[in-house]
Structure formats: structure tokens, C-alpha cells
Amino acid sequence: MEIDALRPTGSPRLAGERQEHIELLAAVPTPLPPIIVHRPTMRVIDGFHRVRAARLRGDTTIAARFFDGDESDAFVLAVQLNVTHGLPLALPDRQSAAERIMASRPHWSDRRVASVAGIAPGTVGEIRRRLGPGAADPEARRLGQDGRMRPLDGTAGRLRAGELLARQPNLSLRQVARAAGISPETVRDVRNRLRNGEDLLPRSRRRDSDSDSDTEPRHAAAPEAGISEGTRPAPVPAPRGEPAAGRRAHPLGRSRADVAPDRVVLVKRLAADPALRFSETGRCLLRLLAIHTVREEEWEAIIGNVPPHCSGVVADLAVQLADKWADFATRVRSDVTASVG
């Protein structure tokens, strides 16, 4: 199409295009990928640098593909494309883009906005709080990455999931998720908290609850969930078919952060054992165990900074590795039992 017919405005780059990148593209001898153009307005969605490079080479036409959505859809596409290929958007560009996306799509979840803008969901949450949306409606819902609408406040869903898992621990994650109206990953977190004897709600949600009511304990907020006031739920056994070896409930009042130092001590003790220190397989095992002595706050920092476009792969790998460790625990215990017997 004719370059002169294009409107090169509306770029998500706050500082505009980079001259050195334009010159680099102009020097490329092979054809560049087609640009994306918003048909109703003829605005460039993706390919601002390529348009400038074509002009620099003296070209009058450029390969293009058209997009027919509305302007807000076009901006979302522009951000998404510039995050995943070409010259990446700078962090201020991505944060500004997230703010603009939230303005046009307030019903989108933090994770959905983050997956488009290429920033952490926690950063999106901070931007949302800075914008001052006001008190959230308890019935408000947001659109997640999977295209499903879920409650903005997942407290009731978590408590409902806790009730279901306590009564029927063999239910699958998806069965509980459908019944409680939350995501399967949230159900997984609830199940793990039940097994460990922890509060069903993350610290951030408990803080929000405390700010709403200074006198009422968290578990009293939803007596219909079958959880006694002022108590933590009893640990839930592992579903049939899942290795339960090594899983124990933490004593009341202890969190994973309290238990982490125990792991550090245990790994140090193992590292002092000559049977492990002086064999190649023993040293390999010690290295693997040492990885898991990371403290709770360090895990939180890692989780909060996983790039959204990598989150699916990272989550899948984490599940696979967790299964591998569970199988490892079962086989080690069974080998010990067999040798003793």
C-alpha cells in the first residue's frame, strides 16, 4: 500500500521511534515483515520503525495487513505485538499502556492486562490502586486470561473451595473450581493451604479484611463455609493416587515462612553427612535440595516477577517438577521400608 496513505500516530512508545533502529532496518537487504494497519483510520498499529525505514530508503509503498476492530482493540494489539517481537517497549511504555488498557477495559483482571502489557500482575495492581478506582463492589467480576469472568473478591470462593475440599478431598481441581467460581490454580493454592494447616486467605487478603473489620476474625467472615470462628481448617489428606509421604500439617499458627528455616537446617545436616558429601549422586542431591531452601519472601519476589508471557511454561514446569519430587519421596520411602523389612 502507499506509505503516504498511512497515519503514523498513536504509538505506545512515549519517546517515539529510535533513529538507530530505523537506520538498522533500512540497511536490511531482505524484505521486512508486513506492518499492521487499522483499516477504519489507516493508523499504523505495528511497524512504525519499518515505515520510517521504508521512507529513509526512498520507498513509496510497503507491505501491510489490515485490522478491522475498534480503536481500543487496535491499541491493545499494538501493545501486545510490540511486547512480543521487534524492539521491545521500555518499562515506562508498558506501564503507560497498562494504564490506558485499564481505562478502556476496567473489567479485565490484573493478569490479563499484564499478559498484554508485558509487566508483572503485581505492577498492574499497583497502577490500578494508584488510579483510585474506589471501593470495589463485592459482586464485581473481571475477565481473566482464560476468557472467563470471575469475582473480583475471591474470598468467598476460597472459603467455599475449602469447604468442598474438606468434605470431599478426592474432587479434582476443576470440579472444585466450577463449584466455587474460582480458577483451578486458586483451588490448588487452597488445597495446599488446607494440607499445611494454614489460613485459606493469602496475607494480602487478610490485611484487606482486617482493614474492613478490626474486631471480627477472618474465618468468622463466612460461617457458611463450615469453618469455625477463630480456627484454622484441619489438614486435608492427599487425593487418592497422589503421594502423601512427607506431607504433614504445620502446627497451628505456623506459616510456610516459619517452616523454611527448618529446611535450611536439615539440608545443612545432610550436607555434613559423608555418605552424601563424598559421592557424585549425593552431591547432586544436595544441590537439588539446596535450591528449595529459599525463604518465603524470596519465593514471593520470584513469583511476582515472572514475565507474563513465560508464566504458562513456568507453571507447567513447576507442576512437573513437583510431581517428580513427590514420586521421588514415595520411592525413597518405599525403598527404605523394603530394606528394613
Buried (B, 14 or more C-beta within 10 A) or exposed (E): BEBEEBEBEBBBBEEEBEEEBBEEBBEEEEEBEBBBBBEEBBBBBBBBBBBBBBBBEEEEEBEBBEBEBEBEBBBBBBBBBBBEEBBEBEEEBBBBBBBBBBEEBEEBBBBBBBBBBBBBBBBBBBBBEEEEEEEEEEEEBBBBBEEEEBBBBBBBBBBBBBBBBBEEBEBEBEBBBEBBBBBBEBBBBBBEBBBBBBBBBBEEBBEBBEEEEEEEBBBBBBEEBBBEEEEBBEBBEBBEEEBBBEBEBBEEEBBBEEBBEEBBEEBEEBBEEEEBEEEEEBEEBBEEBBEEBBBBEEBBEEBEEBEBBEBEEEEEEEEEEEEEBBEBBBEEEEEEEEEEE
